[in-house]
């Protein structure tokens, strides 16, 4: 196993505040990179004490996605367009919402984009690898089924779409349920958040917060993207760790489609 560097870069000429933020993010990623099984922030995940499907469900999310051989499956494509920013910080995460008209296609079946939001750490793992951040793009089929398209992020280069969005994300407030903001002058396009490769893992899962409702189709992009340590630190200021622990497979089959 590759040893992780746990020292912080010298801030040089950068402002000391940003140096400290980046340092904290690197150390946080090092702590997440090789967690114990089912490790996740205890205060952020549903527990057995909450009962119901959160403790008894057999198709829960997120999971540690096993190595999978590519098999034929429906092609994944998206038809997203630029739209005015509609955003809310609900205390759990930051959600960017969309009016109808943005589509995700799985073969010939269309799903309408509802919103995207962020999780730190990423939630789903790929063959044991934990990720510092995950982005969930939630869709709904014509029949009402939820489809979660997941993009996972490693620490690395600054993500351009996140760099453009971060200055406009609202801060967390003590009171829950602050109103949604619409910034007509700020445009957001969900297509800018997706990798070049359309390869994806597919499994049957659930929502990741109570009541942990099952029947959600999970599509996890095989190709992770990158965000910078400073970007991760800024997200940490907007909301705390909010990822659920990985859940047992219980015999579920995970497929990979290129």
N, C-alpha and C positions, 0 to 999 in steps of 0.2 A: 504494500500500500504506500502510495506517495505521501511523504511527510508534508504537512501543511505548514507554511510559514505563519507564525503567530506574532511577528513583530510588525510594527507600523512604519510606513514610509516617513522620511523626514519632511516636514511641511515646506522647507525652503522659504521661498518668497510668498507663498500663499498665506492668506489670513489664517491666524491660528485657529479660529473657530472651525473653518472648513477642514483644516487638518485633523482636528479632533473628531469631527463627524466621520471622515473617511476612515480614520483609525478604528473608531468604534465599529463601523460596518465590517471591516476586514476581520476583526476579532470575533464579531458575531458570526460571520460566515465560517470561520475556522471551527467554532463550536458546533455549528450545524452540519459540517461536512461529513462527519463520521459518527452519527448519533447511535445510541442504543436502539434496539428494536422498539418500534412504536413511540419513539421519543417525539415530543411536541410540547409547546408551552401549556402547562397544566391548566392555566386560567382561560385558555382560548378554545378548548375542545369539548364537545359533548362527552359525558361520562356515563358509566353504567348506572349511577345514581339517578340519572334523569329518566331511566327506564325506556319503555317502548322500543322502537326500532333502533334507537341509538345504542342499545345494549344487546338486543336480540336479533337484529337484522342480519341477513346472510349475503346481502349485496350492497355493502356500504362503501363509501368513498371518504378519503382517497386511498390508493393502494400503492404498493411497491410493484411496479410493472416488471414482470419477468422477461428474460430474453425470449424473443419470439421470431420465428422464421416468417418472412413475408409471404402472404397468401393473397390470391385475387380478391378484390372487394370493390365496392362502389367508390368512384373517384370523388375527391373532396375539392370543392372550389367555392369561391365566395364572390359576392357582388355587393361590396360595401362602397359607400360614397361619402364625401365630406359632408358634415352636418354641423350646425351650431352646437356648442358645448352645453350639455345639460348635466349637472354634476351635483352630488350630495355626499357629505361625510356623515354617515350614520353612527359613528362611534366605533363600529366594528371594522369598517373598511371605507374606501372611497369608491363610489359607483358613478360611472358615466353612462347615461341612459340615451336611448335612441327612439325616435318616432318610427312607425312602420315604413318599410321600403328597403331595408338592408337585408340581404338574403345570404344564407349558407346553404349550399347544395351538397347533398350526399347522394351521389348517383343522380336520379331524376327527382328526388324528394327535396323540397325546399323547406327551410326553417328560417323564421324571422328573428333577427337580432333584437334582443330586448335591452341589454346592458352589458358592460364589462366592469370588472372590479379586480382587486389585488389581494394576494395572500402572502404573508411573510411568516415563516418560510414557505416554500412553494407548495407543500402538500404532497402531491403524487411524487414518487421516486421512479427513476429509471435504473433498473438492475442494481438497486441499492444506493444509487447516488441521490443525495439530498440536494435541493436547490434553494438558494436564499430568497427567491421570489417566484411566484406563479401568478399568471393572469387568466381569469376565467371569463370567457365570452359566452353569455347565456342566451340561448335561442329557444323558440317554441315552434313546434310543428303545427300544421293546420288542425290536427286532432288534439292539440294541447299538450303534447309530450315535451318535456324539457330536454334540451341538448346542451351540454357544457363542452365548449371547445377550449382546451387548455394549452397555454404556451408557458414553458418553464424558462427561467433565466439563471445564468451563471454570472459571477462577478467578472468584469472585464471592461470593455470599452463602454463609453456613455451611449445610451440608447437615444437616438434623435427624437423619436416621437414622444418619449417620456420627458426629454429635456424641454420640449415645447409645451407639454401639458403641466408639468410640475408648478410653474409660477401661478397657475390658475386654480389649483386644487384647494378647497376650503380646509381650514384647520379644524381639528376636533374640538368640540365644545362640551362642557360638563353635562348639559341637558341633551337627552336623546331626541331624535326626530326633528332635527333642524330642517328647514324647507329646502327644496331643490333650487339651485341657481341656474339660470340660463344666460349664457354669455354669447350673444349673437355675433360678436366680432371675432370670436375664437372658433376656429373650425377643427374638427377632429374626424379622422378617417380610420376606422378599425383595421383596414387593410395594411396600414403602416406598422401594425404590431405583429404581423404574421411572418413566419420564416419563408425563405425561397422554396424550400422543399415542401411538398404537399403530403409527404408520408405521415401516417398517423396510426396510433394505437387506439383500439376500440374495446370498451368493456361496459357491462351493465353495472350501474352504481346508484348513488343517492345524492341528495343534498347533504352538505357537510355541517349543518347546524340543526338544532332541534326544530322539527320532530324527526329529522333524518329520513325523510320520505324517499322510498326507493322508486325504481322505474325510470331513472334519469340515464340517458345515454351519454357516456363520457368518450370524448375524442381528444386524445392527448398527442400533440404534435411531437414527432420523433426528434426534430432538430431544435435544440434549445437556442435561445438568443442570449444577449448580454446586456447588463446594466452596470453602471459604475458604482463604486463604493459610496461616493457622495450622493448619488441618486437613491441608493438603498437607505442611507442614513436619513435622507429627507422624508422618505415614505414612513420610516420609523417614527418621525415626529408627528405625522398626520394620523397614524393609528398604530396600536401596539401589535405584538405577535398575535396572529389570528388564524393559524392553520390547525386543522384537526390532525391527530395522529393517523398514520397509515393503518388500514383495517385488514383483517384476514380475507384471503381470496375465497375461501369456502368452496373450492372446486370450480370457480368461474374460469372461463376461457378468455384470454386476452389475445386479440388478433392484431397483426401489423399489415397495413396496406400501403404500398409505395405509390 
